[in-house]
Amino acid sequence: MTTFDLRTLRIRSGDEARERVEIGLEPLVLGGQSYEPQPNPAPAELRVTRATSGTVLELALDLTLAGPCFRCLTDAELSLSLSLREYEATKPESDDERTEYLDDDRLDLSAWAHDAIALALPDKILCRDDCAGLCPVCGKDLNAEPHEHAEERADPRWAALEALRERD
């Protein structure tokens, strides 16, 4: 877990500080599959701006998630470029004026980045946009070996029901 102590910045109202940080990230687990962030730790830029009413926190990082394709299970990579912003009021009156990543002037960069990565993900991580996936009958990769299977005969145990359906 990577944290940053905001007390080390010594900035006043109206000032801004920029820091280069490296954020250690946990793998993301989706559908039982693990997606590894690369590089890890990820280089990022943290920008902290003090205002009279509170603190604006900004984080920018670029990374790639590597793991299996949702359709064919071959290696897939997803590049992400994130620009994040959080606000912490000096005297918060509601949860909207407080960030969950800041506790006692310690900013939890790992949790913030992890949550942002999860929110930035597409519905499916694919090896390519036109991935054909795996054959539902034999399990072969349809990208490498496109094929079709001859229609299989119906299970004889269903013959009586099939006869009823054909009568109507």
TORDO-29939 format. One line per 2 residues: for each residue y, z, x of N, C-alpha, C, O. Coordinates in Angstrom, 2 decimals, decimal comma. Layout:
<sites>
Y:Z:X:Y:Z:X:Y:Z:X:Y:Z:X; ...;
</sites>
This chain:
<sites>
-1,18:0,00:0,84:0,00:0,00:0,00:1,24:0,00:0,89:1,39:0,84:1,78; 2,12:-0,95:0,64:3,35:-1,06:1,41:4,51:-0,50:0,59:4,75:-0,93:-0,54;
5,22:0,45:1,16:6,40:1,00:0,51:7,59:0,84:1,44:7,44:0,63:2,64; 8,78:0,95:0,86:10,01:0,86:1,63:10,91:2,00:1,20:11,17:2,18:0,00;
11,39:2,78:2,15:12,27:3,92:1,87:13,71:3,42:1,83:14,26:3,01:2,86; 14,32:3,44:0,65:15,69:2,95:0,48:16,72:3,83:1,18:17,84:3,38:1,43;
16,37:5,07:1,48:17,31:5,97:2,16:17,63:5,50:3,57:18,66:5,88:4,13; 16,77:4,67:4,16:17,02:4,17:5,52:18,13:3,13:5,57:18,62:2,81:6,65;
18,54:2,59:4,43:19,52:1,51:4,41:20,95:1,98:4,60:21,74:1,26:5,21; 21,31:3,12:4,10:22,65:3,68:4,23:23,72:2,68:3,77:24,62:2,32:4,53;
23,60:2,24:2,54:24,60:1,33:1,99:25,36:2,03:0,87:24,82:2,91:0,19; 26,62:1,63:0,70:27,48:2,21:-0,33:27,65:1,22:-1,48:27,18:0,08:-1,41;
28,32:1,67:-2,50:28,59:0,82:-3,66:29,31:-0,46:-3,23:30,31:-0,41:-2,51; 28,79:-1,59:-3,68:29,35:-2,89:-3,32:28,72:-3,51:-2,10:28,99:-4,68:-1,80;
27,89:-2,77:-1,37:27,24:-3,29:-0,17:25,89:-3,89:-0,50:25,27:-3,59:-1,52; 25,45:-4,76:0,39:24,14:-5,39:0,26:23,41:-5,30:1,60:24,02:-5,45:2,66;
22,12:-5,06:1,53:21,30:-5,03:2,74:20,13:-5,98:2,56:19,56:-6,08:1,48; 19,78:-6,68:3,64:18,63:-7,58:3,64:17,66:-7,10:4,71:18,05:-6,77:5,83;
16,40:-7,07:4,34:15,36:-6,62:5,27:14,18:-7,58:5,19:13,75:-7,98:4,11; 13,66:-7,92:6,36:12,40:-8,66:6,42:11,29:-7,63:6,37:11,29:-6,68:7,15;
10,34:-7,81:5,45:9,23:-6,87:5,30:7,92:-7,65:5,25:7,90:-8,83:4,91; 6,84:-6,98:5,58:5,50:-7,55:5,43:4,77:-6,69:4,41:4,68:-5,47:4,57;
4,25:-7,34:3,37:3,65:-6,62:2,25:2,13:-6,79:2,27:1,62:-7,91:2,21; 1,42:-5,67:2,37:-0,03:-5,69:2,27:-0,44:-5,85:0,81:0,00:-5,07:-0,04;
-1,27:-6,84:0,52:-1,65:-7,15:-0,86:-3,16:-6,99:-1,06:-3,96:-7,37:-0,21; -3,52:-6,44:-2,19:-4,92:-6,34:-2,59:-5,35:-7,67:-3,21:-4,52:-8,37:-3,79;
-6,63:-8,04:-3,09:-7,10:-9,25:-3,78:-6,95:-9,11:-5,29:-7,02:-8,01:-5,83; -6,73:-10,22:-5,95:-6,65:-10,25:-7,40:-8,03:-10,57:-7,94:-8,66:-11,52:-7,47;
-8,52:-9,82:-8,90:-9,84:-10,07:-9,49:-9,64:-10,60:-10,89:-9,08:-9,92:-11,76; -10,11:-11,84:-11,12:-9,99:-12,50:-12,42:-11,36:-13,00:-12,84:-12,00:-13,74:-12,10;
-11,82:-12,61:-14,01:-13,11:-13,08:-14,51:-14,24:-12,75:-13,56:-15,21:-13,52:-13,46; -14,14:-11,64:-12,86:-15,19:-11,24:-11,93:-15,13:-11,94:-10,58:-15,97:-11,68:-9,72;
-14,16:-12,82:-10,39:-14,00:-13,54:-9,13:-12,79:-12,98:-8,37:-11,79:-12,61:-8,98; -12,89:-12,93:-7,05:-11,83:-12,39:-6,22:-10,98:-13,52:-5,63:-11,51:-14,50:-5,10;
-9,66:-13,36:-5,72:-8,72:-14,32:-5,16:-7,90:-13,61:-4,09:-7,17:-12,66:-4,37; -8,04:-14,09:-2,85:-7,42:-13,46:-1,69:-6,03:-14,03:-1,43:-5,86:-15,25:-1,34;
-5,01:-13,16:-1,31:-3,69:-13,65:-0,94:-3,65:-14,00:0,54:-4,19:-13,29:1,38; -2,99:-15,13:0,85:-2,87:-15,56:2,24:-1,43:-15,99:2,49:-0,90:-16,72:1,65;
-0,78:-15,62:3,54:-1,25:-14,68:4,55:-1,19:-13,26:4,00:-0,49:-12,97:3,04; -1,93:-12,41:4,63:-1,96:-11,00:4,24:-1,94:-10,15:5,50:-2,92:-10,18:6,24;
-0,92:-9,41:5,77:0,24:-9,12:4,93:1,18:-10,32:4,80:1,31:-11,14:5,71; 1,82:-10,39:3,63:2,70:-11,52:3,31:4,13:-11,21:3,76:4,67:-10,16:3,42;
4,74:-12,13:4,51:6,14:-11,93:4,88:7,04:-12,12:3,65:6,80:-13,00:2,83; 8,05:-11,28:3,55:8,95:-11,33:2,39:10,33:-10,91:2,81:10,53:-10,33:3,88;
11,30:-11,19:1,95:12,67:-10,73:2,18:13,06:-9,82:1,03:12,99:-10,20:-0,14; 13,48:-8,62:1,38:13,95:-7,64:0,41:15,47:-7,58:0,50:16,04:-7,46:1,59;
16,12:-7,68:-0,66:17,58:-7,56:-0,72:17,93:-6,43:-1,67:17,48:-6,42:-2,82; 18,73:-5,49:-1,19:19,13:-4,33:-1,99:20,65:-4,35:-2,11:21,36:-4,38:-1,10;
21,14:-4,33:-3,35:22,57:-4,33:-3,61:22,91:-3,07:-4,40:22,34:-2,81:-5,46; 23,86:-2,30:-3,87:24,31:-1,09:-4,57:25,53:-1,45:-5,42:26,45:-2,12:-4,97;
25,50:-0,99:-6,64:26,63:-1,13:-7,54:27,03:0,27:-8,01:26,30:1,23:-7,76; 28,15:0,39:-8,67:28,55:1,71:-9,14:27,60:2,23:-10,20:27,43:3,44:-10,34;
26,97:1,32:-10,96:26,09:1,75:-12,04:24,63:1,87:-11,63:23,83:2,43:-12,37; 24,26:1,35:-10,45:22,87:1,42:-10,04:22,56:0,55:-8,84:23,44:0,21:-8,06;
21,28:0,20:-8,71:20,81:-0,58:-7,57:20,05:-1,80:-8,06:19,18:-1,69:-8,94; 20,37:-2,97:-7,50:19,66:-4,21:-7,80:18,72:-4,48:-6,63:19,14:-4,51:-5,48;
17,46:-4,67:-6,96:16,42:-4,92:-5,95:15,90:-6,34:-6,14:15,53:-6,72:-7,25; 15,88:-7,11:-5,06:15,38:-8,48:-5,12:14,35:-8,68:-4,01:14,51:-8,20:-2,89;
13,30:-9,40:-4,35:12,22:-9,66:-3,40:11,83:-11,13:-3,50:11,62:-11,64:-4,60; 11,73:-11,80:-2,37:11,33:-13,21:-2,33:10,15:-13,34:-1,37:10,20:-12,87:-0,23;
9,08:-14,00:-1,84:7,92:-14,23:-0,98:7,17:-15,48:-1,39:7,16:-15,86:-2,56; 6,54:-16,10:-0,42:5,69:-17,28:-0,62:4,30:-16,93:-0,14:4,14:-16,36:0,93;
3,29:-17,28:-0,94:1,92:-17,01:-0,56:0,98:-17,98:-1,26:1,38:-18,74:-2,15; -0,26:-17,94:-0,84:-1,31:-18,77:-1,43:-2,45:-17,86:-1,84:-2,84:-16,96:-1,10;
-3,00:-18,11:-3,03:-4,20:-17,40:-3,46:-5,39:-18,32:-3,25:-5,37:-19,48:-3,67; -6,42:-17,81:-2,59:-7,62:-18,61:-2,31:-8,82:-17,95:-2,98:-9,04:-16,75:-2,85;
-9,59:-18,76:-3,70:-10,78:-18,27:-4,39:-11,49:-19,41:-5,07:-11,19:-20,58:-4,81; -12,45:-19,11:-5,95:-13,23:-20,17:-6,60:-12,47:-20,84:-7,76:-11,68:-20,21:-8,46;
-12,75:-22,12:-7,92:-12,22:-22,89:-9,05:-12,86:-22,35:-10,34:-14,05:-22,04:-10,36; -12,08:-22,25:-11,41:-12,60:-21,74:-12,68:-13,68:-22,64:-13,27:-14,56:-22,16:-13,98;
-13,62:-23,96:-12,99:-14,57:-24,89:-13,61:-15,80:-25,19:-12,75:-16,92:-25,21:-13,27; -15,61:-25,43:-11,44:-16,75:-25,88:-10,62:-17,15:-24,89:-9,53:-18,15:-25,12:-8,84;
-16,41:-23,82:-9,36:-16,68:-22,74:-8,41:-16,53:-23,13:-6,94:-16,90:-22,34:-6,07; -15,99:-24,33:-6,64:-15,70:-24,67:-5,25:-14,39:-23,98:-4,86:-13,72:-23,38:-5,70;
-14,02:-24,07:-3,59:-12,81:-23,41:-3,12:-11,57:-24,01:-3,77:-11,43:-25,23:-3,88; -10,68:-23,13:-4,19:-9,41:-23,55:-4,79:-8,29:-22,73:-4,18:-8,49:-21,59:-3,78;
-7,11:-23,34:-4,10:-5,94:-22,65:-3,59:-4,77:-22,86:-4,54:-4,59:-23,95:-5,09; -4,00:-21,81:-4,73:-2,83:-21,86:-5,60:-1,64:-21,33:-4,80:-1,64:-20,17:-4,37;
-0,62:-22,17:-4,62:0,58:-21,76:-3,89:1,59:-21,18:-4,87:1,83:-21,73:-5,94; 2,17:-20,03:-4,49:3,15:-19,36:-5,32:4,40:-19,08:-4,51:4,32:-18,67:-3,35;
5,54:-19,30:-5,11:6,83:-18,95:-4,53:7,51:-18,04:-5,54:7,90:-18,48:-6,62; 7,67:-16,78:-5,18:8,16:-15,78:-6,12:9,55:-15,28:-5,75:9,83:-15,00:-4,58;
10,41:-15,18:-6,74:11,74:-14,56:-6,60:11,81:-13,48:-7,68:11,86:-13,79:-8,87; 11,81:-12,24:-7,25:11,70:-11,12:-8,18:12,99:-10,31:-8,20:13,71:-10,26:-7,21;
13,26:-9,67:-9,34:14,46:-8,84:-9,45:14,16:-7,64:-10,34:13,54:-7,77:-11,40; 14,60:-6,47:-9,88:14,46:-5,22:-10,64:15,80:-4,48:-10,56:16,59:-4,70:-9,65;
16,02:-3,61:-11,53:17,26:-2,83:-11,58:16,93:-1,36:-11,84:16,09:-1,04:-12,68; 17,61:-0,49:-11,11:17,48:0,96:-11,29:18,88:1,53:-11,48:19,70:1,49:-10,55;
19,16:2,05:-12,67:20,47:2,64:-12,95:20,60:3,97:-12,22:19,61:4,66:-11,98; 21,83:4,31:-11,86:22,08:5,59:-11,21:21,73:6,75:-12,14:21,11:7,72:-11,71;
22,12:6,63:-13,41:21,78:7,63:-14,43:21,13:6,90:-15,60:21,80:6,61:-16,59; 19,82:6,60:-15,51:19,16:5,82:-16,56:19,14:6,55:-17,90:18,82:7,74:-17,98;
19,50:5,81:-18,95:19,47:6,35:-20,30:18,26:5,86:-21,08:17,93:6,42:-22,13; 17,61:4,81:-20,59:16,42:4,27:-21,25:15,49:3,68:-20,19:15,85:3,58:-19,02;
14,29:3,28:-20,61:13,32:2,69:-19,68:13,78:1,32:-19,18:13,33:0,87:-18,13; 14,67:0,66:-19,93:15,18:-0,64:-19,51:16,07:-0,54:-18,27:16,29:-1,53:-17,57;
16,58:0,65:-18,00:17,47:0,85:-16,87:16,74:1,48:-15,69:17,38:2,02:-14,78; 15,44:1,41:-15,69:14,64:2,03:-14,64:13,51:1,06:-14,27:12,98:0,35:-15,11;
13,16:1,07:-12,99:12,04:0,25:-12,53:10,84:1,16:-12,23:11,00:2,25:-11,68; 9,68:0,71:-12,60:8,47:1,50:-12,37:8,03:1,49:-10,91:7,14:2,26:-10,53;
8,63:0,65:-10,09:8,22:0,52:-8,69:9,01:1,43:-7,74:8,73:1,47:-6,55; 9,98:2,15:-8,27:10,81:3,02:-7,45:10,57:4,47:-7,84:10,71:4,84:-9,01;
10,20:5,29:-6,85:9,95:6,71:-7,08:10,53:7,49:-5,91:10,07:7,35:-4,77; 11,52:8,31:-6,18:12,15:9,15:-5,15:12,65:8,29:-3,98:12,40:8,61:-2,82;
13,34:7,21:-4,29:13,90:6,27:-3,31:12,84:5,56:-2,46:13,18:4,99:-1,42; 11,59:5,57:-2,88:10,53:4,81:-2,20:10,12:3,66:-3,11:9,64:3,88:-4,23;
10,31:2,45:-2,64:10,01:1,25:-3,40:8,60:0,78:-3,06:8,29:0,52:-1,90; 7,75:0,69:-4,07:6,36:0,26:-3,89:6,30:-1,27:-3,92:6,16:-1,87:-4,98;
6,40:-1,87:-2,76:6,43:-3,33:-2,64:5,08:-3,96:-3,00:5,06:-5,04:-3,61; 3,97:-3,32:-2,65:2,65:-3,87:-2,93:2,40:-3,98:-4,43:1,93:-5,01:-4,91;
2,71:-2,93:-5,18:2,49:-2,95:-6,63:3,41:-3,97:-7,30:2,99:-4,68:-8,21; 4,66:-4,03:-6,84:5,62:-4,97:-7,40:5,15:-6,41:-7,19:5,16:-7,21:-8,13;
4,75:-6,74:-5,97:4,28:-8,09:-5,66:2,98:-8,41:-6,41:2,83:-9,51:-6,93; 2,05:-7,45:-6,46:0,77:-7,66:-7,16:1,00:-7,98:-8,63:0,40:-8,92:-9,16;
1,85:-7,21:-9,30:2,13:-7,46:-10,72:2,80:-8,81:-10,92:2,49:-9,52:-11,88; 3,72:-9,17:-10,04:4,42:-10,45:-10,16:3,47:-11,62:-9,95:3,58:-12,64:-10,63;
2,53:-11,49:-9,02:1,53:-12,54:-8,79:0,68:-12,72:-10,04:0,44:-13,85:-10,47; 0,23:-11,61:-10,63:-0,60:-11,68:-11,84:0,15:-12,37:-12,98:-0,45:-13,14:-13,74;
1,44:-12,11:-13,12:2,22:-12,73:-14,19:2,51:-14,20:-13,93:2,73:-14,96:-14,87; 2,51:-14,62:-12,66:2,83:-16,00:-12,31:1,62:-16,93:-12,36:1,77:-18,14:-12,18;
0,43:-16,40:-12,59:-0,77:-17,23:-12,56:-0,86:-18,17:-13,76:-0,44:-17,82:-14,86; -1,40:-19,37:-13,54:-1,67:-20,27:-14,67:-2,90:-19,77:-15,44:-3,55:-18,81:-15,02;
-3,21:-20,43:-16,55:-4,38:-20,05:-17,34:-5,67:-20,14:-16,53:-6,54:-19,28:-16,63; -5,78:-21,20:-15,73:-6,98:-21,41:-14,92:-6,56:-21,84:-13,52:-5,64:-22,65:-13,36;
-7,23:-21,31:-12,52:-7,02:-21,74:-11,14:-8,07:-22,81:-10,86:-9,27:-22,53:-10,87; -7,61:-24,03:-10,61:-8,52:-25,17:-10,43:-8,41:-25,74:-9,03:-7,37:-25,64:-8,38;
-9,50:-26,35:-8,57:-9,49:-27,01:-7,25:-8,62:-28,27:-7,29:-8,02:-28,64:-6,28; -8,55:-28,90:-8,45:-7,66:-30,04:-8,68:-7,45:-30,16:-10,20:-8,25:-29,65:-10,98;
-6,39:-30,83:-10,60:-6,05:-30,89:-12,02:-7,12:-31,54:-12,89:-7,31:-31,16:-14,04; -7,83:-32,54:-12,34:-8,82:-33,26:-13,13:-10,26:-32,80:-12,84:-11,19:-33,59:-12,95;
-10,42:-31,54:-12,47:-11,76:-31,02:-12,16:-12,67:-31,15:-13,38:-12,30:-30,73:-14,48; -13,85:-31,74:-13,18:-14,79:-31,97:-14,28:-15,70:-30,77:-14,53:-16,31:-30,66:-15,59;
-15,80:-29,87:-13,57:-16,60:-28,66:-13,76:-18,07:-28,87:-13,45:-18,46:-29,79:-12,73; -18,89:-27,98:-14,02:-20,34:-28,02:-13,82:-21,02:-28,55:-15,07:-20,53:-28,35:-16,18;
-22,14:-29,22:-14,89:-22,92:-29,74:-16,01:-23,51:-28,56:-16,78:-24,16:-27,71:-16,18; -23,31:-28,50:-18,10:-23,85:-27,38:-18,87:-25,38:-27,41:-19,00:-25,98:-26,40:-19,37;
-26,00:-28,54:-18,69:-27,46:-28,65:-18,81:-28,15:-28,30:-17,50:-29,04:-27,46:-17,47; -27,73:-28,95:-16,40:-28,43:-28,76:-15,13:-27,64:-27,96:-14,10:-28,21:-27,51:-13,10;
-26,34:-27,77:-14,31:-25,53:-26,97:-13,40:-24,99:-27,71:-12,20:-24,39:-27,08:-11,32; -25,18:-29,02:-12,10:-24,66:-29,78:-10,96:-23,16:-29,98:-11,09:-22,61:-29,98:-12,19;
-22,50:-30,14:-9,93:-21,06:-30,35:-9,88:-20,75:-31,77:-10,39:-21,17:-32,75:-9,77; -20,03:-31,87:-11,50:-19,72:-33,17:-12,09:-18,66:-33,93:-11,30:-18,49:-35,13:-11,51;
-17,94:-33,26:-10,40:-16,98:-33,96:-9,54:-17,72:-34,77:-8,49:-17,32:-35,90:-8,19; -18,77:-34,22:-7,93:-19,53:-34,89:-6,87:-20,57:-35,85:-7,44:-20,86:-36,88:-6,82;
-21,11:-35,53:-8,58:-22,20:-36,32:-9,15:-22,04:-36,44:-10,67:-22,74:-35,75:-11,42; -21,13:-37,31:-11,14:-20,95:-37,47:-12,58:-22,23:-38,05:-13,21:-22,79:-39,01:-12,69;
-22,66:-37,47:-14,29:-23,87:-37,95:-14,97:-23,91:-37,42:-16,40:-23,13:-36,54:-16,77; -24,82:-37,97:-17,18:-25,06:-37,51:-18,54:-26,55:-37,32:-18,71:-27,35:-37,92:-17,99;
-26,92:-36,49:-19,65:-28,33:-36,26:-19,94:-28,68:-36,93:-21,26:-27,88:-36,97:-22,19; -29,90:-37,46:-21,33:-30,36:-38,04:-22,59:-30,40:-36,93:-23,62:-30,66:-35,77:-23,30;
-30,14:-37,30:-24,87:-30,12:-36,28:-25,93:-31,49:-35,63:-26,02:-32,52:-36,29:-26,10; -31,45:-34,35:-26,02:-32,72:-33,60:-26,08:-33,19:-33,50:-27,51:-32,39:-33,47:-28,45;
-34,50:-33,43:-27,67:-35,06:-33,31:-29,01:-34,83:-31,90:-29,52:-34,75:-30,94:-28,75; -34,71:-31,81:-30,82:-34,45:-30,51:-31,44:-35,68:-29,62:-31,32:-36,81:-30,09:-31,23;
-35,44:-28,36:-31,31:-36,50:-27,35:-31,26:-37,32:-27,47:-32,55:-36,75:-27,44:-33,64; -38,64:-27,60:-32,46:-39,46:-27,80:-33,66:-39,39:-26,61:-34,63:-39,71:-26,76:-35,80;
-38,97:-25,48:-34,17:-38,86:-24,32:-35,07:-37,74:-24,50:-36,08:-37,72:-23,81:-37,11; -36,82:-25,40:-35,80:-35,70:-25,64:-36,71:-35,96:-26,81:-37,66:-35,08:-27,17:-38,44;
-37,13:-27,41:-37,61:-37,44:-28,61:-38,41:-37,28:-28,37:-39,90:-36,77:-29,24:-40,60; -37,70:-27,22:-40,40:-37,58:-26,93:-41,84:-36,11:-26,89:-42,26:-35,76:-27,39:-43,33;
-35,27:-26,30:-41,47:-33,84:-26,26:-41,80:-33,21:-27,64:-41,70:-32,36:-27,99:-42,52; -33,62:-28,42:-40,73:-33,12:-29,78:-40,58:-33,48:-30,62:-41,81:-32,66:-31,41:-42,27;
-34,68:-30,45:-42,35:-35,12:-31,17:-43,54:-34,25:-30,78:-44,74:-33,92:-31,65:-45,55; -33,90:-29,52:-44,86:-33,02:-29,08:-45,95:-31,63:-29,70:-45,82:-31,04:-30,11:-46,83;
-31,10:-29,78:-44,62:-29,78:-30,35:-44,40:-29,77:-31,84:-44,74:-28,78:-32,33:-45,29; -30,82:-32,55:-44,42:-30,89:-33,99:-44,69:-31,05:-34,27:-46,18:-30,67:-35,36:-46,62;
-31,58:-33,33:-46,97:-31,77:-33,52:-48,40:-30,45:-33,53:-49,15:-30,33:-34,20:-50,17; -29,46:-32,81:-48,67:-28,19:-32,71:-49,40:-27,31:-33,88:-49,23:-26,21:-33,92:-49,79;
</sites>
